[in-house]
Amino acid sequence: MQHKAHSAGEVFLILGANWRLVLTGMGMSVLTTTTFYLITAYTPTYGREALHLDAFGVLVVTLLVGFSNFIWLPVGGALSDQIGRYPLLFLVPVVTILVAYPCLMWLVAGPSFGKLLAVVLLFFSFFGLYNGAMIPLLTEIMPPQVRNAGFSLAVNQHHFGTQSPMPAIRLTTLSILLVRWVPLDADQRPTGPT
């Protein structure tokens, strides 16, 4: 079976006709794009500058997280084959929202190599589980005539990921300040790095 290449105008017409699917795909990939860049690009800076951890240790964390990608993506794909794509695509973002801030508060309250590794591996497990379900679903929902262009737009909208360090720096600074200065209870105030 031979396919003919579409002109740029034809591609834009196809994308325009399927704009809802393309936007759905883009929305679905915001979590993976942002978490990927936050974890892989920002972790070394965060660990060194905000947590004041050893640079070598922080890079080891990033390397181990990269290796975990070889585990979590296939696990997410296999799990989504077993229970369906939608349960993972719903559950992982909900769990991420519920645990992200408490995990970062725990990390900032007493930074260490082990805590950074645990938190970042947890976040990357969310990335792998979600992405393992999202990628197959995107290929399943995109009709053949829009699959290449639509899929490319959906997973390559890097403006979410490449800009994540900017708000992440602001949110990180805010979280460090909150953990240092806002008591959780009237008589309890966690201590962070000084």
JOPEFEN-V991824 format. One record per residue. N is the residue number from 1. SS is DSSP state (2 for helix, 1 for strand, 0 for the rest). PSI is psi in degrees with one decimal (999 if undefined). Layout:
# JOPEFEN-V991824
n = <N;N>
ss = <SS;SS>
psi = <PSI;PSI>
This chain:
# JOPEFEN-V991824
n = <1;2;3;4;5;6;7;8;9;10;11;12;13;14;15;16;17;18;19;20;21;22;23;24;25;26;27;28;29;30;31;32;33;34;35;36;37;38;39;40;41;42;43;44;45;46;47;48;49;50;51;52;53;54;55;56;57;58;59;60;61;62;63;64;65;66;67;68;69;70;71;72;73;74;75;76;77;78;79;80;81;82;83;84;85;86;87;88;89;90;91;92;93;94;95;96;97;98;99;100;101;102;103;104;105;106;107;108;109;110;111;112;113;114;115;116;117;118;119;120;121;122;123;124;125;126;127;128;129;130;131;132;133;134;135;136;137;138;139;140;141;142;143;144;145;146;147;148;149;150;151;152;153;154;155;156;157;158;159;160;161;162;163;164;165;166;167;168;169;170;171;172;173;174;175;176;177;178;179;180;181;182;183;184;185;186;187;188;189;190;191;192;193;194>
ss = <0;0;0;0;0;0;0;2;2;2;2;2;2;2;2;2;2;0;2;2;2;2;2;2;2;2;2;2;2;2;2;2;2;2;2;2;2;2;2;2;2;2;2;2;2;2;2;2;2;2;0;0;0;0;2;2;2;2;2;2;2;2;2;2;2;2;2;2;2;2;2;2;2;2;2;2;2;2;2;2;2;2;2;0;2;2;2;2;2;2;2;2;2;2;2;2;2;2;2;2;2;2;2;2;2;2;2;2;2;0;0;0;2;2;2;2;2;2;2;2;2;2;2;2;2;2;2;2;2;2;2;2;2;2;2;2;2;2;2;2;2;0;0;2;2;2;2;2;2;2;2;2;2;2;2;0;0;0;2;2;2;2;0;2;2;2;2;2;2;2;2;2;2;2;2;2;2;2;2;2;2;0;0;0;1;0;0;1;0;0;0;0;0;0>
psi = <125.7;137.3;140.0;145.1;140.7;147.7;165.3;-40.5;-41.2;-39.6;-44.3;-36.5;-42.9;-44.6;-41.1;-38.3;-23.5;31.1;-33.2;-42.6;-41.6;-45.3;-36.9;-46.5;-40.8;-42.2;-39.4;-30.5;-1.0;-43.9;-46.6;-40.7;-46.3;-46.4;-38.9;-51.0;-38.4;-44.4;-49.3;-37.2;-34.0;-22.9;-45.2;-42.8;-45.2;-46.8;-41.3;-52.1;-42.9;-39.3;-11.8;40.7;162.8;133.0;-41.5;-44.4;-39.9;-40.4;-33.3;-41.5;-47.5;-40.1;-45.0;-37.9;-41.1;-41.4;-33.1;-20.6;-35.1;-16.7;-51.1;-37.0;-49.5;-35.7;-45.1;-41.7;-45.9;-41.6;-39.8;-27.1;-33.1;-46.9;-7.5;158.4;-42.7;-38.1;-42.3;-40.0;-20.2;-47.2;-44.0;-47.5;-36.2;-47.2;-40.3;-46.2;-39.2;-33.7;-14.7;-53.1;-46.6;-38.0;-43.4;-35.4;-43.1;-43.0;-46.6;-30.4;-25.6;73.1;138.0;164.3;-47.5;-42.8;-42.6;-44.0;-45.4;-46.6;-45.5;-37.5;-37.6;-48.3;-38.9;-27.3;-36.8;-44.8;-50.4;-43.1;-45.1;-47.8;-35.1;-25.4;-33.9;-45.5;-49.0;-37.7;-41.4;-41.7;-27.6;-36.0;-20.0;123.6;152.3;-38.8;-18.1;-2.9;-50.4;-54.1;-43.3;-44.3;-41.9;-44.9;-39.3;-46.2;-6.8;28.8;76.9;-9.8;-26.8;-44.5;-46.1;-22.1;-5.9;-33.2;-34.0;-56.6;-28.4;-39.4;-44.2;-44.8;-36.3;-47.0;-43.9;-43.2;-38.5;-44.3;-41.4;-43.3;-35.3;-38.2;-16.9;112.6;142.2;-41.2;169.6;-34.5;7.9;131.9;108.3;149.4;142.2;-174.2;144.9;999>
